[in-house]
Amino acid sequence: MRKTNITDIKVKAVRNLSNPDFLEYHKNNDAFGDEWTEKFLEYVNIPLRKSIRINTLKISPDDFFKNFPYEHTQILWCENAYFIDEQKIGLKIEHAVGLCYAQEASAMLAAEALDIANNDVVLDLCAAPGSKTTQVAIKNFSGTIVANELNLKRAQALIANVSRLGIMNCIITNYDACKFPDLFKFDRVLLDAPCSSLGTSRKNKEILKTWGYKFSLAVSKVQKKMILDAFSHLKKGGILVYSTCTTPTEENEDVIKFLINNRSDAEVEKIDLKVNCEKNEYGIRVYPWHNDTETAFVSKIRKK
């Protein structure tokens, strides 16, 4: 059988893409280099590695891999997280009983950037299905996390995942993330904002065909409302982490600029994680070729 090389993959990706809006936007935006689009399309057709977090509330990593001897590699930016060789881990009994949680590796960056300390009270504003909520809760079991989700159907998945992992320090709420009640100030706020999801195209190639710039602009308006509200719930000295799984600057850097322009007490801080990435004054960008993952944008803001 002839081996498929990277040129074959590139040609296949270009032929499969029927969205000139995507190509035009990324080729004409100065935030992306001349070779960015070709690199991105190369990785769209490369299978995505599966990754998990071990639920240390129930089992240690050593005991997990003694009982379930998958080939595994440590994920450098997240403790107790691993790339594994099992693509259907979500269907396995060890996942069903909450010994592990399947989560894409770049999606783990946002919760790590929060710099959780013991006894912190954390707000996850757009929490479903619970990937980042459970990551924070397990890391911060001596504190409390409030996991908020407006969509009731998605909230059911959040409740199921919190229960499956045996998490006891989580309060689940059902509010609009643009209008969360101002009853309490939090040490940490996580806003993993709804976005146009271009960064998930290795799992779902259809996004490349359906993405539109007008939709991205519309989403950006909502994100700006969300980040202003999210920041208002921080204690002085607290940290807000904003993240997306998409590429447009309108949904990433421009949202952070909007916050800074409207809140004089908002200050972007350096993200210090062991991850290959592009850095700018507003946060970090992770692309598939940096760590063989999906795409992520993460920004860390402190309330002065």
C-alpha positions, -999 to +999 in steps of 0.1 A: +000+000+000+013+034-009+020+057+021+002+090+022+026+119+024+020+154+035+015+167-001-013+142-006-030+155+026-026+191+016-042+185-019-070+165-003-077+192+022-078+220-004-101+200-027-125+192+002-127+229+012-156+247-005-156+279+015-138+309+000-148+330+030-125+310+052-096+312+027-100+349+020-103+359+057-071+341+068-050+350+038-059+387+040-055+391+078-021+402+090-024+381+121-018+350+100+014+343+081+016+335+044+018+298+050-008+297+078-037+285+057-017+257+040-004+245+074-039+246+089-054+226+060-026+200+062-036+192+098-073+191+092-068+156+076-043+143+101-061+122+128-064+139+161-047+122+191-070+112+219-063+127+253-076+121+289-073+135+324-071+109+352-096+116+379-074+116+410-104+118+432-109+081+424-076+067+412-039+077+407-023+077+373-001+048+382-030+027+393-050+037+363-024+025+338-017-006+358-054-016+354-058-002+319-024-005+301-028+020+273+002+034+256+004+069+269+024+101+269+023+129+295+007+162+284+032+188+296+009+216+304-016+196+325-008+174+355-023+139+354-033+143+317-021+120+289-023+113+252-034+077+248-036+052+219-073+044+224-096+064+202-129+051+217-120+058+254-154+075+258-171+041+254-150+023+279-160+013+314-132+032+330-146+064+315-182+055+323-174+051+360-154+083+362-119+071+365-109+093+336-123+121+315-118+124+277-108+160+269-089+175+239-054+185+250-054+222+239-088+226+257-070+219+290-049+251+288-076+275+300-082+259+334-044+256+339-040+293+332-063+302+361-035+294+386-059+279+411-049+282+448-063+263+477-097+275+489-103+296+458-139+302+448-142+298+410-169+308+385-171+289+352-196+310+332-202+288+302-196+254+318-213+226+298-205+199+291-182+202+321-147+195+308-131+226+323-154+226+354-143+191+363-107+199+356-108+229+380-128+209+406-104+181+408-074+204+409-091+226+435-110+201+457-105+223+489-123+252+472-156+256+455-166+260+418-198+275+405-206+260+371-231+281+351-249+270+320-278+287+303-289+259+280-308+234+300-302+205+276-264+211+278-267+216+316-279+180+318-245+168+304-227+191+329-247+176+358-240+140+345-202+146+342-199+163+376-218+133+392-199+107+372-165+120+384-177+121+421-172+159+424-187+173+456-175+209+456-195+221+426-226+243+425-245+243+392-265+274+381-287+283+352-282+320+342-274+340+311-236+345+310-241+381+300-262+387+331-249+365+359-263+377+393-239+401+411-242+384+445-206+374+452-171+382+440-149+353+429-112+346+432-111+332+396-135+334+367-133+312+336-150+324+304-147+297+278-168+317+254-191+303+227-174+309+194-173+300+157-153+269+166-129+268+136-103+253+159-123+221+162-120+213+125-098+183+130-128+166+147-155+183+126-144+193+091-179+206+082-171+237+102-146+248+075-174+246+049-201+264+070-180+291+087-188+327+077-172+360+086-205+377+094-213+350+119-179+355+136-187+392+139-221+385+155-205+361+180-179+387+188-206+411+200-219+386+224-184+377+236-177+413+245-209+415+266-199+383+283-163+394+291-175+427+307-199+408+329-174+381+337-148+407+348-174+424+371-176+393+392-139+392+401-124+402+435-097+428+434-065+408+425-085+380+410-079+364+376-102+360+346-092+336+319-109+340+285-106+312+259-120+301+226-114+273+202-114+295+171-090+316+150-105+350+141-090+380+158-125+395+162-133+367+187-100+367+205-076+396+207-103+422+198-125+409+228-095+414+252-089+449+237-125+457+243-123+448+280-091+468+285-106+498+268-136+497+290-121+487+323-090+506+335-084+480+362-080+451+337-044+440+331-033+412+308-008+388+325+018+365+310+007+328+306+035+306+318+027+270+307+048+243+291+032+245+257+045+255+223+025+285+211+025+319+195+024+348+220+012+383+217+003+411+241-032+397+246-026+360+252-014+328+235-025+311+203-020+274+199-023+259+164-023+222+154+013+221+143+026+235+177+017+204+197-003+182+174-036+193+190-066+213+180-066+252+181-069+274+211-067+310+222-062+318+259-059+351+277-052+358+314-064+391+329-059+403+364-082+428+382-058+454+396 
